[in-house]
Every structure is written in C-alpha cells, then in structure tokens.
C-alpha cells in the first residue's frame, strides 16, 4: 500500500509568546516535521510583510537543507513551498509555491518561475493549489498544478459556520488526474475515510503543529 502524502501548513500565530518566540517555535516544528518525513511544508504566514516573510523562509530553508534531517530513505526530502508569493519562493530558493483558489493559475506561476531560471532560480518547481469544488481541481490539473488541497472536507472546530464539502464531494474531486490531498477538520480518526474516498494524502495545520509529529506520522503510515 502506498504511503499517504503528508502536507503540513504552518501558522506561527497559534504558538504562545511574543513574535520572536513564535518564530523560534515554528522553525523547531518545521525541523521536526522534516525529520519525521513530512512530504510537503507550506509556509503560510500570510500576515507577514514580504521582507519578514522572506527572512523567515530563508531561515526555514537553511534548516531543511541540513543533511541531518534526511529520513531513513535518503532519497526522500521535504518539499518546501511558500503560500501565494512566487517572488518570495524564488528569492529564498524554495521548491515551489502554493496558490490560493483566487490566485494566478498554476500555468502562469510556472511560466514566471521558468522565466526566472536564467537569473539562477531552480528550474524545477512544485505547485499546489487550494480547491473547494471538484471543478476547481479539474481546472488546476489542466493548468499544470502538481497537486490540489481540497477543503474543507469536515467542519472545523474554529470555524463551525464553514460549509464542509463532505466525503462524497471529495470522492468526485479525487477523480482528477493530479493527487488530491484532503484538508479541513482532518483528524487521526477521520483520515482513513479521506483516503478511502481517493485522497492521495492529508493536509493540515493543527494535526501536525499541535501534536507530536512523529506519532502522527506513525499512525497515518499505518492507515
């Protein structure tokens, strides 16, 4: 059975303390996630000005380049993505960018990336896209996205008014020709139902950030 793809989305504002402490805890969590074999880490700190985001992304990138963080499978490394800001992703040597549902298309983001290759950027880029309807997943696939985050599958504790899409809609979304990762209210108890619906993996903030990542990964790997 193929291991589910695991995608951690950061949110330093959920950590206690002042800004410096929150950033420090976030970098520790990024290192922990990479060490445990998380496939993707998306730096989502959307409230930060570009300069601060670039600084934080550069620090995270240095951590992720540490060979000590390699998993037992030395070929497997964590893909590091920046939320929405293709310019910051390019400037910091990230592996790619995550696009919101109302962002530029994956095709345009890839075109921007490739145009920057002559300036020394990495030619290879990974692009994930937020989707809320099966039709958006299809559009993302046609536009050349590498994967889609489909949300919210379940009702979220901190946003009970959000309309959950449900497992049947997730099942339809997973018929697209790109990997679809389930997101929104995902727990260790309901993750299996998402995989049974066809999801290639799990994307989450709280599941990874507020728990022992090694234990979460161990349990998800047994699904």
C-alpha positions as CSV (number, residue, x, y, z in Angstrom):
1,X,0.0,0.0,0.0
2,X,1.3,3.4,-0.9
3,X,2.2,5.8,1.9
4,X,-0.2,8.7,2.2
5,X,1.3,12.1,1.2
6,X,1.6,14.4,4.2
7,X,1.4,18.2,3.9
8,X,2.0,20.5,6.9
9,X,0.8,24.1,6.7
10,X,2.4,26.5,9.2
11,X,0.7,29.0,11.4
12,X,3.1,30.6,13.9
13,X,0.2,32.7,15.4
14,X,-1.1,29.5,17.1
15,X,2.1,29.3,19.3
16,X,2.2,31.2,22.6
17,X,4.6,34.0,23.4
18,X,5.9,37.1,21.6
19,X,6.8,37.2,17.9
20,X,10.4,36.1,18.4
21,X,9.3,33.1,20.5
22,X,6.6,32.1,17.9
23,X,9.1,32.2,15.1
24,X,11.5,30.1,17.0
25,X,8.8,27.5,17.8
26,X,7.8,27.5,14.2
27,X,11.3,26.8,13.0
28,X,11.6,24.0,15.5
29,X,8.3,22.5,14.3
30,X,9.5,22.7,10.7
31,X,12.6,20.8,11.6
32,X,10.6,18.2,13.5
33,X,8.2,17.7,10.5
34,X,11.1,17.3,8.1
35,X,12.9,14.9,10.4
36,X,9.7,12.8,10.5
37,X,9.4,12.5,6.8
38,X,6.6,15.0,6.1
39,X,6.4,15.3,2.3
40,X,5.4,19.0,2.0
41,X,5.7,22.0,4.2
42,X,3.9,25.2,3.2
43,X,5.0,28.4,4.9
44,X,1.6,30.2,5.2
45,X,2.5,33.2,7.4
46,X,0.3,35.5,5.2
47,X,0.2,38.3,7.8
48,X,3.9,39.0,7.4
49,X,5.3,41.7,5.2
50,X,7.3,40.5,2.3
51,X,10.7,41.2,3.9
52,X,9.8,39.4,7.1
53,X,8.3,36.5,5.2
54,X,11.5,36.3,3.1
55,X,13.7,36.3,6.2
56,X,11.6,33.5,7.9
57,X,11.5,31.5,4.6
58,X,15.3,31.8,4.3
59,X,15.8,30.5,7.9
60,X,13.4,27.6,7.3
61,X,15.2,26.8,4.0
62,X,18.5,26.6,5.8
63,X,17.1,24.2,8.3
64,X,15.6,22.0,5.6
65,X,18.9,21.8,3.8
66,X,20.6,20.2,6.8
67,X,21.5,16.7,5.8
68,X,20.8,15.5,9.4
69,X,17.1,16.0,8.7
70,X,17.1,13.3,5.9
71,X,14.8,10.4,6.6
72,X,15.9,6.8,6.6
73,X,15.1,6.9,2.9
74,X,17.9,9.3,1.8
75,X,16.1,10.0,-1.5
76,X,13.1,11.4,0.3
77,X,13.3,15.1,1.2
78,X,10.7,17.6,2.2
79,X,9.3,19.9,-0.5
80,X,9.2,23.5,0.8
81,X,6.5,25.8,-0.6
82,X,5.6,29.4,0.0
83,X,2.0,30.4,0.3
84,X,1.0,32.6,-2.7
85,X,4.2,34.6,-3.0
86,X,6.0,33.3,-6.0
87,X,8.5,36.1,-5.7
88,X,9.5,35.1,-2.2
89,X,9.7,31.5,-3.2
90,X,12.1,32.4,-5.9
91,X,14.2,34.7,-3.8
92,X,14.6,32.2,-1.0
93,X,15.3,29.1,-3.0
94,X,12.1,27.4,-2.1
95,X,10.9,24.3,-4.0
96,X,7.7,25.9,-5.2
97,X,4.6,27.8,-4.4
98,X,1.1,27.2,-3.1
99,X,-1.7,29.1,-4.9
100,X,-5.0,30.1,-3.3
101,X,-8.1,29.4,-5.3
102,X,-8.4,33.0,-6.4
103,X,-4.6,33.3,-7.2
104,X,-2.9,33.3,-10.5
105,X,-3.1,30.0,-12.4
106,X,-0.6,27.2,-12.0
107,X,0.3,27.7,-15.6
108,X,1.1,31.4,-15.0
109,X,3.1,30.6,-11.8
110,X,5.2,28.0,-13.7
111,X,5.8,30.5,-16.5
112,X,7.0,33.1,-14.0
113,X,9.3,30.5,-12.4
114,X,10.8,29.4,-15.8
115,X,11.4,33.0,-16.8
116,X,13.4,33.4,-13.7
117,X,15.6,30.4,-14.3
118,X,18.0,32.4,-16.3
119,X,18.5,34.5,-13.2
120,X,19.7,31.5,-11.3
121,X,16.4,30.1,-9.9
122,X,15.9,26.4,-9.8
123,X,14.2,25.2,-13.0
124,X,12.1,22.5,-11.2
125,X,9.1,23.9,-9.4
126,X,6.3,22.2,-7.4
127,X,2.9,24.0,-7.4
128,X,0.0,23.1,-5.2
129,X,-3.5,24.8,-5.5
130,X,-6.3,25.3,-3.0
131,X,-9.6,24.0,-4.3
132,X,-13.1,24.0,-2.9
133,X,-15.1,22.3,-5.8
134,X,-14.3,19.3,-8.0
135,X,-14.4,21.6,-11.0
136,X,-11.6,23.7,-9.5
137,X,-9.5,20.5,-9.1
138,X,-10.1,19.8,-12.8
139,X,-9.0,23.3,-13.7
140,X,-5.9,23.1,-11.6
141,X,-5.0,19.8,-13.3
142,X,-5.5,21.3,-16.8
143,X,-3.3,24.3,-15.7
144,X,-0.5,22.0,-14.8
145,X,-0.6,22.0,-10.9
146,X,1.2,19.2,-9.3
147,X,-1.3,18.6,-6.5
148,X,-4.5,20.1,-5.1
149,X,-5.6,20.7,-1.5
150,X,-9.3,20.1,-1.3
151,X,-11.1,21.8,1.6
152,X,-12.9,21.9,3.9
153,X,-13.8,18.2,3.9
154,X,-15.1,18.3,7.5
155,X,-16.4,21.0,9.8
156,X,-13.6,22.8,11.6
157,X,-13.7,23.5,15.3
158,X,-12.6,27.1,15.0
159,X,-14.9,27.8,12.0
160,X,-18.2,25.9,12.7
161,X,-20.0,28.1,10.2
162,X,-17.9,26.9,7.3
163,X,-19.8,24.6,5.0
164,X,-18.0,21.2,4.9
165,X,-17.8,19.6,1.4
166,X,-18.1,16.1,2.7
167,X,-16.6,12.8,1.6
168,X,-18.7,12.3,-1.5
169,X,-17.6,15.6,-2.9
170,X,-14.0,14.7,-2.0
171,X,-14.5,11.5,-3.9
172,X,-15.6,13.4,-7.0
173,X,-12.7,15.8,-6.7
174,X,-10.2,12.8,-6.5
175,X,-11.2,11.7,-10.0
176,X,-8.9,14.5,-11.4
177,X,-5.6,13.5,-12.9
178,X,-3.5,15.0,-10.1
179,X,-3.0,14.0,-6.5
180,X,-5.7,15.4,-4.2
181,X,-4.9,15.9,-0.5
182,X,-7.8,16.2,1.9
183,X,-7.9,19.3,4.2
184,X,-10.2,20.9,6.7
185,X,-11.0,19.3,10.1
186,X,-8.8,16.3,9.4
187,X,-8.0,14.2,12.5
188,X,-6.4,10.8,13.1
189,X,-9.9,9.4,13.5
190,X,-11.3,10.6,10.1
191,X,-8.2,10.5,8.0
192,X,-8.8,6.9,6.8
193,X,-12.2,7.9,5.4
194,X,-10.5,10.5,3.3
195,X,-8.0,8.0,1.9
196,X,-10.9,5.6,1.2
197,X,-12.5,8.4,-0.8
198,X,-9.5,8.5,-3.0
199,X,-7.4,11.2,-1.4
200,X,-3.6,10.8,-2.0
201,X,-2.9,12.2,1.4
202,X,-3.7,14.6,4.2
203,X,-3.0,18.3,4.5
204,X,-3.4,20.1,7.9
205,X,-2.3,22.8,10.3
206,X,-3.4,21.7,13.7
207,X,-2.9,17.9,13.2
208,X,0.8,18.4,12.7
209,X,1.5,21.6,14.5
210,X,-0.3,20.9,17.8
211,X,0.8,17.2,18.2
212,X,3.9,15.1,18.3
213,X,4.7,14.8,14.6
214,X,6.5,11.5,14.9
215,X,3.4,9.9,16.5
216,X,1.0,11.5,13.9
217,X,3.2,10.2,11.0
218,X,3.5,6.8,12.6
219,X,-0.3,6.4,12.9
220,X,-1.1,7.8,9.4
221,X,1.5,5.5,7.9
222,X,-0.4,2.5,9.3
223,X,-3.7,3.5,7.6
